[in-house]
Amino acid sequence: MVTTPFERQTAPRAAPRLAYAAAWILLGCVYVGLFKASAVPLSAAVRNTLAAILPNAALGRLSLALARRAASAPGGRGKHLARLALAVVAVAMVGTAGWLGLVALDGVWISGAVRWPSGTIVAWQAFINTLLHAVLAGAGYAWNASEAVREAVDRATRAEVLRARAELQLLRSQLNPHFVLNTLHALLGLVRRDPARAESALERLGDLLKFGQWVHQSGADFVPLSREWDFVKSYLDLERIRLGERLRVSLAADEGALQVPVPPFALQPLVENAILHAIAPRAAGGRIDVSARRSDGRLRLCVEDDGPGASEAAVAASPRMGLRLLQERLAALYAGRARLNYESPPAGGFRVRLDVPDVVSELA
């Protein structure tokens, strides 16, 4: 399942097209007026205007597309603006060539012979075309840059709401009577036969609550994976007390992966889901493998169990909010560049893969 960015309302596509056409029509009227002011007959003024306008109007969408690409491209702004300027000049030269071709055809149609404009007129038209496409590209770049800023603000606002919801869900999970009572019941037995382990378990429970409190107070949207990894370890330590030998866990992480920032509570819901559906209901328990790998500018987290498996539809229909909140937060924070995939291998079990951009690599 691939997450997607949150949808937002946009203007109808017809509106910008009509505005684009109206702008060129208005410019054409200006051209005709200038030709008439120079005592050019109306028919010749219209033909000359069409020769000047049509190639640029056709190529103007290309200038806008180039501006959109430059505004959304990652990396240094100066480099992209320099490339955009060169591309605009090239588009203007193509427009000038189109104008020359239409002027030549007009000469053949009217007088039966090609009549080329003077070098001064060609240079002037090339300058005007460059100016037109520079204005188009500048307007397009400014529009797309403002849209990108607005989208970033929308994502940040949405992410803040989802972060609060995720915290609330986490605290509810931690304070869930079943979770607390089962843990305390296991601790009561440990206090008598293994006080040191009981004390350690209480520390783990404190770690869970401290992490949630820290995220709430700091308002952090990202934490190093190492902090989330320690949080998951504390959670698993408590579940081992409750489930005993029924819970078998393997944890493996690249050293570099632990430095990559991730949203808090990104990994724990995946592990909790595996315990809830694959380990706790089975008398024999089962195994969970958790891994973290960093490669090709991506961080790849995987949680796999040997339980009965589940379909993607069953996961989507689950009344539990953890995975759905995680999907929504990923969409908001990564603008569609994060992926959360569910798989049921033919050999059995269930696998969840979380693939997010390596923020460290992107900022390097």
N, C-alpha and C positions, 0 to 999 in steps of 0.2 A: 504494500500500500504506500503510495507516494503522497506526502503531504503537499498541500498547495497553499499559497498566500491567501490571506483573507480578501474576499471580494469587497469592492467598494463601488459606489455608483459613479458612472462616467456619463459625460454628455453624449447624446446620440451621435452616431458617426456622420449623419447627414449634415449636422450643424457646421463642423469645421470645413467640410467640403464646399458648402455653400459660401462660407466666409472666404475661402481661398479663391473660388471663382469670382466672387463679387470684387475682391481686391484687384484681380487682373483686369476685370471689366472696367473698373474705375481708372486704372492706370492706362488702359487703352483709350478711354475718353480723353485723358490728359494728352496722350500722344496725338490724337486726332486734332485736338484744339491747338497744339503747338504747330502742327503741320499747316493748319488753316491760317494761323497767325503769320506764317511765312509765305502766304499766298499760294500754297499748294492746292490744286483742285481736290474736291472732296473724294472722288474715286481713288485718286493717287494717294491721298492721305490715309484712307481706309486700308489700301493694299500695303502701304509702308508700315502702318501700325500693326497689321496682322503679321507681317514678316518679322517685326521686332518682338511682338508679344508671344506668338505661338510657341517658338522653340523654348523660350524661358519659362513659360507657363508649364510646358511639358516636363522640363527639367527641374522645376522648382520643388516638386515632390521629392526628387532625389536629394536636393540640398537639405530639405527638412529631415529626411531619413538619416543623412550623414550626421546632422546635428543631434538627432535622437541617439544615435550610436555613440557619439563622442560624449554626450552627457551621462550616459549610463555605463560607460566603460570603466573598469577599475584601474587604479594606478594614478600617476601624476597628471594633474589637470593641464599643465603647460604643454606636455607632449601631445596630448589629444587635441588641444586647441591648435597647435602648429600643424598637425596632420589635417585637421578640419579646414584650416585656411588654404592649404595647398589643394585640397579636394575641391573647395569652392572655386578657386581660380581655374582648375581644370574643367569643372562643369560650365563656368562662364565662357571658356574658350569653345567648348562644344556648342553652347548656345549661339555664340558669334558665328561659328561655322554654319549652323542651321539658318541663321539670318541671311548670311551670304548666299546660301543655296536658294532660299525663297526669293531673294532679290534677283538672282540670275534667272530663275523660272519666270518671274514677273516680266523681266525684260524680253524673254523669248515669247511670252504670251501676248504682250502688248505691241512690241515692235519687230518681233521675229529675230532679234539678236540679243546676245548676252551683254548687259551693261553693268560693269563692275563699279562699285563706289570707289571714291578716292581713298588713299591711304589714311588721310586725316579722319574721314568719316568712319572707316573701319576701326581705327584706334579709339575714336570716341565711343562707338557702339560697344567695343570690347570693355571699355572702362565702365560704361553704364551697366552692362550685363554683370560684370564683377561686383559692382555696387549692389545691384538687385539681389544677387545670390548671397552676398555677404549679409544683407539685411534679413533675408529669409533664414539663413543659417543661424544668425545671432538671435533672432526671435525664437526659432525652434529650440536652440540650445537653452535659452533662458526659460522657456516654457517647460521643457523636459527636466531641467535642473530643479525648478520649483516643484514640479510634480514628484520628483524623487525625494525632495525634502519633506513634502507633505505626506508621502507614503511612509517615510521613516518615522515621522511624528505619529502617524496613525498606528504603525506597528509598535512603537514604544508605548503608546497609551494602552493598546490592546494587551501588550506583554505585561504591563504593570497590573492590569486587572486580572489576567490569568495567573500571574505570580501570586497575587493575594489569594485567589481561589485555590491554587495548588498548595499554598501553605495551610489554608484552612482544611483542605482535604487530608493533608499529611497529619496535622494535629488531631483531626478526628480519628484517623487510622491509629495513631499512637495511643490515643486515649479510649479507643474502642474497648468496651468492657470485656469482650472475648480475649483480645490481645493482652490487656493488662492483667485480667484474672488468671489467664493461663500462665503468663510469665510469673506472676506472684506465687501461684500454686507450685510451679517448678522451683522457685526460689526458696519456698518454705522447706522443701525436702533437702535442698542444698545447704541451708543454714545449719542443719544438724550434722550432715555427713561430710560437707566440704565447704566450710565457712569462707575460705579464701576465694573459691570459685563464685560463691554467692556474692561476695563483695565486688568481684570483678564484673559480674552480671549487672549489679546495680549501677556501676560506673558506665557500662554500655548503655543502659536505659537513660542515664543522665546525658550521655553523648548525643543520643537521638534528639532529646528535647533541647539541648543547647544548640545543636545545628539549626533546628527549625527556628529557634528564637533569634539566632544570629542573622539568618537570612531575612527574617522579618524586620529586624532593626536596621540592618545595613541597606536593605532594598536592592541587593545585588541580583542582577540578571544572569551573571556568569560567575562561576567559581572554578578553580583548578580541578581537574578530574581527580587529583589526589584527595581532595576534601570529600568529594562525593564517594570516592572509593572507600575511604575510612568510614564514612557514614554507613555504607552498605555492609562493611565488615561488622560494625557494631550491631546492625539489624540482624545479620546472619548469626552472630554469637547468641543473641537472645532467642532466635528461632531454634538454634541447636539445643538450647536448654529445654525447650518445650518438646521438640521432636526427637531429640536424642540421635541414635544411630540411624534413624529413618531418613535423616537429612544428610546427604553427602554432597560436598561442594568443592569445586575446583575454580580457583581465581588465578588469572594470568593476565599481566599487563606489561606492555613495553614501557621502559623507563621514560622515554620521550612522550608517550601518550599521556602519562599522569600530569604533565605540565600544561596540557591543552585545556583552555577554558570551556566549560559546558554549562548549560542551565542547571541550577540546583534542583534536586529531585528528578533528574533525568534518568538515572540508572535504577534507583531504588524501586520505582513502581514496576519495572520489568522483572526484577527479582521477586518482589512480593507476589506478582501475578503467577510466576512459576510455582512458588510455594503453595499458593492458594489452590491452584488447579491441578498441579502435577504431583505434589508431595503429600500435603496434609490429608487428602481424601483416601490415600492408599495405605493399607496396613503395612506394606513392605517399604513404604517411602519411595525415594528415588534420588536421582542425581541432578545437580544443576552445574553447568559450566558457564562461567562468566569470563569474558576476555575483552581486552582493549588493545587495538592496533592503530598505529599512526603511519600512513603512507600516502604518497601522491597528493599531498595537500588536504587529506581527509582524515578524520578520526572515526574509526569503526568499532562500535561496541556491539557485543553479541551475548545474548543470554539464551542458553539452550537447555532443555530438560528432556528426560526420557519418559515423560508421561503419555497419556492417551492422545495428545494432540488436540487441535481445534481448527475449525475453518475460520477464514477471515470474516465471514458473515457473523459467526458466533461471537467473535471478539468485538465486532462493531455493535452487536445487540446486547452486550453485557451491561448490566445496570451499574457496574462499578465505574467511577469517574476518572480513575488514575490515568489510564492509557489515553482516553479522549482528551483530558486536560494536557497531557504531554504532547499529543499531536498538535493541538491548537497553539501551545506555547512555541513549539518548534517552527510552525508556520509564521508566527508573529516575529520571532527573533531572527530567523534566518531567511525570511522572504522567499520561501519555497526551495531553498538550497539544501534543506535537510530531508532525509528520507527515513521512514520507519516502516520496515517490512516484516510481515508475518509469514512463516513457512511451516508446513508440516511435512518433514522429510518422509520419503517412502518407507524407511526403516522404522518409523515411529518417532514420537516425541514432538516437541514444539520448539521453534527457534524464532527469536525476535532479533532483528538487526537494526541498530540505530547508526546512521551514517550522517555526520555533520561536517561542515567546513572546518579545517584546522585554522582557527583564528590566528594562532601564532605564526603560521606560514604566511597568511594573507597580510599580516601587518609587518612582516619582515622586509 
